[in-house]
Every structure is written in structure tokens, then in C-alpha cells.
Amino acid sequence: MTDFLIRPADDADGDAIAVLIAAAFAEYEGCVFDRAAEFPELDAIASHFAARGGTIWVAEADGEVIGSFALAPTRDADAPAGGMEIFKVYVARTARRRGVARALFERALTQAQAAGAPEIRLWTDTRFTDAHRFYERCGFHRHGEARECHDLSATWEYSYRLSLNPAAPSRLARIES
């Protein structure tokens, strides 16, 4: 699939991103999507990430949002200075395995590298095994123990990290293989 556009999200994209998240959660037993209780940032999603010093992008095809991907400075206390974190990685089921997530990741990776970030981190639901494989293909490694989120879905999350050491082999080359 190459017939999609990646653009910075605007606040009005929150509703379309909510649809992506709700659909992804519906694929897993016990995942509850409650926008008001757990995703209030969707009401002004671009402003939310801008206030954190980050960006959220969407992939669009035929005028419909089919993917999202956000990057912002990490707030983890143990993170290296300048570290980044990814959030809101969702792709519509019909658009998966067509390069959408990879293209969104490449956009975020380019921005992180341009900012001189030494590392990118993320947290992902332990149930999202397809996502784990994607992150690992992108060069991320699982780090530490799972954490409990104490949310409506009784979520446990894995931490993943990607070193952006300039001496390391290009992550983009690994994605292409």
C-alpha cells in the first residue's frame, strides 16, 4: 500500500484516532475503550503532544485516517537526557502489513535522530503480540519487567527501547528487510 499520505495530526483528528484505538481494543478480550475516562487527550490530540514537545502524525487514505503514531520527549526518570518515547501507534486492520506503520515509524525515527535523541522508548500492552513483533523488527528490545497500569482493561505493559547510537547500524535498513 503506497496510496496513503502521512501528515501531522490536528486536534480534529482525535475522533478518527479514537476509532482506530477502539477497533484495536475490540480485537482483544478484556480490552476496554472508554474515551472519557482514559483518553481525554483525544479531545485535542495535536495540542496535547505539542504541549509535551512532541508530534502526532496520521496516515490517511481516501480521506480516512488509517494510522497514527506520536513521538514526544520521555518523562521516565531513568531515561537519558533527550530521550524520546512513542505513543498512539495504531493502524486500521484493513491497512496492516502494507507499510503504514513502517512509514509512520520512519517519520518519527527521522525526527528523533534530527533532535539528537539517544534512545526511543515505548510501552505496549502485553496482549498486543503483533505490535511486539513490529517493534522488534524495527530494532527495539524488551526491557525490564512488565508494569501494571491499573486501568479499566487490567492492562500490563512491556517496555521496549531502541538505542539511536550513531555508531550502530541503521534501523531503517533493518526495517526494509
Secondary structure, 3 states (H helix, E strand, C coil): CCCCEEEECCHHHHHHHHHHHHHHHHCCCCCCCCHHHHCHHHHHHHHHHHHCCCEEEEEEECCEEEEEEEEEECCCCCCCCCCEEEEEEEECHHHCCCCHHHHHHHHHHHHHHHCCCCEEEEEEECCCHHHHHHHHHCCCEEEEEEEECCCCCCCEEEEEEEECCCCCCCHHHHHHC
